[in-house]
Amino acid sequence: MTAIQKLRGVGPALAKVLAANGVETIETLAAMEDARLRSIPGIGANRAASLKTAAKAQAGSSPAAANADLAAQSVNSKAAGQEERDAQAGTSPVQAEMDAKLAEAEAARQAAEEKAAKAQAKARKAKRQAVQLAAEFAEAKVKAKQKARKVKAKAKKAIEKEKAKAKAILEGRAPEKKKKKAKK
């Protein structure tokens, strides 16, 4: 017998669900009735068909294929026993499937709410960062304007100084200064 986990398309989670419903080998799955397979939570008509096809193909190539009928009888008797227990408990397979789907939907809703809460927290953090960056930008802008004013004032003074020198040179004062320096 081949473990159900070795079947293509069956991961750890699905293998756990199948095992909980009495399907522990590929041969068991291959011999299982379609309606019984579809009654397992999380397995719909399409998935049941693809699993069954893969199981039959793999079971046909394994040496344990001869025991498939025996396994099917075992699963069918377990299923009948489960249905009887469900009937005594007041739940039908349809009700059990609906309960399972309801639980699955509730889990999905909770996951979506958690994801939304994380997204909102992330948005709040981004907003705080944007406000902080805007404040830093405004501060940097003020500093840049102040620095530009200082540089401009310095440049104006330097220009005035150069103009004064040029005017002095043109008026002829500069040569006198040179003469005075030469006399000393």
C-alpha positions as CSV (number, residue, x, y, z in Angstrom):
1,M,0.0,0.0,0.0
2,T,1.2,3.5,-0.9
3,A,0.9,6.4,1.5
4,I,-1.6,9.1,0.4
5,Q,1.1,11.8,0.8
6,K,2.9,10.3,-2.2
7,L,0.0,11.1,-4.5
8,R,0.5,14.1,-6.7
9,G,-1.7,17.0,-5.6
10,V,-1.9,15.9,-1.9
11,G,0.0,18.0,0.5
12,P,0.3,17.7,4.3
13,A,-3.0,19.5,5.0
14,L,-5.0,17.5,2.5
15,A,-3.4,14.3,3.6
16,K,-4.4,15.0,7.2
17,V,-8.0,15.7,6.2
18,L,-8.1,12.5,4.1
19,A,-6.6,10.4,6.9
20,A,-9.1,11.8,9.4
21,N,-11.8,10.5,7.0
22,G,-10.2,7.0,6.7
23,V,-8.3,7.5,3.5
24,E,-4.7,6.7,4.3
25,T,-3.5,5.0,1.1
26,I,-3.6,5.8,-2.6
27,E,-5.3,2.5,-3.3
28,T,-8.1,3.3,-0.8
29,L,-8.7,6.6,-2.6
30,A,-8.7,4.9,-6.0
31,A,-11.4,2.5,-4.9
32,M,-13.5,5.1,-3.1
33,E,-16.9,6.1,-4.4
34,D,-17.1,9.6,-5.9
35,A,-19.9,10.7,-3.6
36,R,-18.0,9.6,-0.5
37,L,-14.9,11.4,-1.7
38,R,-16.9,14.6,-2.3
39,S,-18.4,14.5,1.2
40,I,-14.9,15.0,2.7
41,P,-14.5,18.7,3.7
42,G,-12.4,20.7,1.3
43,I,-12.9,18.3,-1.7
44,G,-15.3,19.4,-4.4
45,A,-16.3,17.6,-7.6
46,N,-13.3,18.8,-9.6
47,R,-10.8,18.0,-7.0
48,A,-12.4,14.7,-6.3
49,A,-12.2,13.8,-10.0
50,S,-8.6,14.8,-10.4
51,L,-7.5,13.0,-7.2
52,K,-9.4,9.9,-8.2
53,T,-7.9,9.8,-11.7
54,A,-4.4,10.3,-10.3
55,A,-4.9,7.7,-7.6
56,K,-6.2,5.1,-10.2
57,A,-3.3,5.8,-12.4
58,Q,-0.8,5.4,-9.6
59,A,-2.6,2.5,-7.9
60,G,-2.7,0.7,-11.3
61,S,1.1,0.9,-11.5
62,S,1.8,-0.3,-7.9
63,P,2.0,-3.9,-6.8
64,A,-0.7,-3.4,-4.2
65,A,-3.4,-2.7,-6.9
66,A,-4.8,-6.2,-6.3
67,N,-5.8,-5.2,-2.8
68,A,-7.8,-2.1,-3.9
69,D,-11.1,-3.9,-3.7
70,L,-10.4,-5.0,-0.1
71,A,-9.4,-1.4,0.8
72,A,-12.6,0.0,-0.9
73,Q,-14.7,-2.4,1.2
74,S,-12.9,-1.2,4.3
75,V,-13.5,2.4,3.5
76,N,-17.1,1.9,2.6
77,S,-17.7,0.1,5.9
78,K,-16.0,2.9,7.7
79,A,-18.1,5.4,5.8
80,A,-21.3,3.6,6.6
81,G,-20.3,3.5,10.3
82,Q,-19.5,7.2,10.2
83,E,-22.9,8.0,8.5
84,E,-24.6,5.9,11.2
85,R,-22.8,7.7,14.0
86,D,-23.7,11.0,12.3
87,A,-27.4,10.0,12.1
88,Q,-27.4,9.0,15.8
89,A,-25.8,12.4,16.6
90,G,-28.4,14.2,14.6
91,T,-26.1,15.4,11.8
92,S,-26.2,14.3,8.2
93,P,-23.2,14.2,5.9
94,V,-24.7,17.3,4.1
95,Q,-24.9,19.1,7.5
96,A,-21.4,18.1,8.4
97,E,-20.1,19.4,5.0
98,M,-22.1,22.6,5.5
99,D,-20.6,23.0,9.0
100,A,-17.1,22.4,7.6
101,K,-17.6,25.0,4.9
102,L,-19.0,27.4,7.4
103,A,-15.9,26.9,9.6
104,E,-13.7,27.4,6.6
105,A,-15.5,30.6,5.6
106,E,-15.2,31.9,9.2
107,A,-11.5,31.2,9.2
108,A,-11.1,33.0,5.9
109,R,-13.1,36.0,7.3
110,Q,-10.9,36.1,10.4
111,A,-7.8,35.9,8.2
112,A,-9.1,38.8,6.0
113,E,-9.8,40.9,9.1
114,E,-6.3,40.3,10.4
115,K,-4.9,41.2,7.0
116,A,-7.0,44.4,6.9
117,A,-5.9,45.3,10.4
118,K,-2.2,44.9,9.4
119,A,-2.8,47.0,6.3
120,Q,-4.4,49.8,8.4
121,A,-1.5,49.7,10.8
122,K,0.9,49.9,7.9
123,A,-1.1,52.8,6.4
124,R,-1.0,54.7,9.7
125,K,2.8,54.2,10.0
126,A,3.2,55.4,6.4
127,K,1.1,58.5,7.2
128,R,3.2,59.3,10.3
129,Q,6.4,58.9,8.2
130,A,4.9,61.2,5.5
131,V,4.1,63.9,8.1
132,Q,7.6,63.6,9.5
133,L,9.2,63.8,6.1
134,A,7.1,66.8,5.2
135,A,8.2,68.6,8.4
136,E,11.8,67.8,7.7
137,F,11.4,69.0,4.2
138,A,9.9,72.3,5.4
139,E,12.7,72.7,7.9
140,A,15.3,72.1,5.3
141,K,13.6,74.5,2.9
142,V,13.7,77.3,5.6
143,K,17.4,76.6,6.3
144,A,18.2,76.6,2.6
145,K,16.5,80.0,2.2
146,Q,18.4,81.4,5.1
147,K,21.7,80.2,3.8
148,A,20.8,81.6,0.3
149,R,20.1,85.0,1.9
150,K,23.4,84.9,3.7
151,V,25.3,83.9,0.6
152,K,23.5,86.6,-1.4
153,A,24.3,89.2,1.2
154,K,27.9,88.2,1.2
155,A,28.0,88.2,-2.6
156,K,26.5,91.7,-2.6
157,K,29.1,93.0,-0.2
158,A,31.9,91.4,-2.3
159,I,30.4,93.0,-5.4
160,E,30.2,96.5,-3.7
161,K,33.8,96.1,-2.5
162,E,35.0,95.2,-6.0
163,K,33.0,98.1,-7.5
164,A,34.6,100.5,-5.0
165,K,38.1,99.1,-6.0
166,A,37.3,99.5,-9.6
167,K,36.1,103.1,-9.1
168,A,39.2,103.9,-7.1
169,I,41.4,102.6,-9.8
170,L,39.5,104.5,-12.4
171,E,39.8,107.7,-10.4
172,G,43.5,107.1,-10.0
173,R,43.7,106.6,-6.3
174,A,45.2,103.2,-6.6
175,P,48.6,104.4,-8.0
176,E,49.0,106.7,-5.0
177,K,48.6,103.8,-2.6
178,K,51.3,102.0,-4.4
179,K,53.6,105.0,-4.2
180,K,53.0,105.3,-0.5
181,K,53.8,101.7,0.0
182,A,57.0,102.1,-2.0
183,K,58.2,105.1,0.1
184,K,57.9,103.1,3.3
